[in-house]
Amino acid sequence: MKRVSVWIFTVLIVMAAMMPGRASSHREAPLIAQDPMADNTDVYAFVDPNDPDMVTLIANFIPFQKPDGGPNFYNFDPNVTYEIHIDNNADAVEDITFQFKFQTQVLNSGTFLYNTGPVETLDSPNLNVRQFYDIFRIDGPRRTGTSKQIGVRLPVMPANVGPRSFPHYNQLAGGVVQLPPSGMRAFAGPRDEGFYVDLGVFDLLGIGSGGVESSTDGFNVSTIALQVPIRDLTRNSAKPSGPNDPNGIIGIWSTSSRPAVATRAAGGITYSGNLVQVSRLGQPLVNEVVIDLARKDAFNSLEPSGDAAALDRVTDPEVPKLLDLIFGIKSPAAPRNDLVTIFLTGIPGLNQPPNVKPSEMLRLNTGIPPVAYGASGYDRLGLLGGDIGGFPNGRRVGDDVVDIALRAMAGGTPLTPAFNHSPNNTLGDGVNQNDVPYLTQFPYLAPPKAGNQ
């Protein structure tokens, strides 16, 4: 047991040493580390356990937000176009895009305060800095397809400054917005950082001593979320007949883009030119521990149709080599077609669509019934725990993607049976749940932690 613990913790040290930043996709590449307002940190996609006719889509941005980060608390950047993309015919090109655009309003620029008194409602005159957003659905290519506005000037939930400013933050109404007539729901605003991981294990004397802690505890993120009818996402515009209906498998990823030109002058920045993609995320951890430093920035700019440029990093990844070099832990030899299946094509019989083009995105079989977090049959290890409703079939907010990805890298899955044994299939970081409970309803991520506490 002690030897396995050493392996577990040292895997994390090896991974941390490879990462420019920490966590799922937080500061994962040199350029985006300098642009946190556009940094896409996590993407979730799952059939909604409260309404199996719906899919919940969540994209998080702006990593490592300290709750007390005033006086300029974290806001979405009005100069960034935030998007969630759907590929429903497996050609690695978006068929549907949900685009979020934000505006900021300051009621009184003569004060430094975010709020000038206690805030009990989203329209309170005491809320001095507020944001709104519009949502567009684009069918076809994201820049040239048919665009339809589906949400107009929706309120963004404000920062949870603290109990004096927001005496009843969790009771503020209006954060979740209904979008008639489709039945969709939308949310935008700060949330608790729901991704849990320990990447701070550098003190070798502390290995196995019970000092495990989640590196993301205490931080918030900025979330955009949609609850969308399944029929509005599938290639045949219908809910799948069951798990074997190929029309029910969709691919999901998120991006952020900025205008190509930024002109700085005293007192401000003006933007112009075409939009340039600066961040991209589907599967967790791919850009962190698979893509090399030479290609991390380029990978963030790629569309999934261009992922062949980094295919060699999936078929011959670095982490298994380090495990062998340092600890003699053997993994499957290259080419790692098992990792191509897990991360790029989907798994046959689970979430691999017909005629799929290998590309990095979440793949969700919307015909598989959902299992609610914590309910009977739910397992944080998703497919590896016998729960086919979880990662890598989409991704739910509670799925332990770090443990799953570690075991996959080591070959500890049924796709490589010769290596599906301990320690390969028991690796993990020791953090098995978030520090606060998730919500049981949309938008599922917990309310943001408060400043001044």
ABEGO torsion letter per residue (X at the ends): XAAAAAAAAAAAAAAAAABABBEAABGABAAAAABAAABBABBBBBBBAABAABBBBBBBBGBGBBAABOABBBBBBAABBBBBBBBAAGAGBBABBBBBBBBBBBABAABABABABBBABAABAABABBBBBBBBBBBEBAAABBBBBABBGBBBBBBBAEAAABABAAABBGABBBBOAAGBBBBBEBBBBABBBBAABABAAABGAGABBBAABGBBBBBBBBBBBAAAABAAGBBBAEAABAAABBBBBBBBBBBABBBBBBGEBBBBEBBBBABBBBBBGAAAAABBAAAAAAAAABBAAAAAAAAAAAABBAAAAAAAAAAGBBBBBOBBAAAAAAAAAEBBGAABBBGBBBBBBBBBBAABBBBBBGBBGBBAAEAAAGBAABOABEBBAABBAAAAAAAAAAGBBAABAAABBOAAAABBAGBABBABBBBABOAGBBBBBBBGX
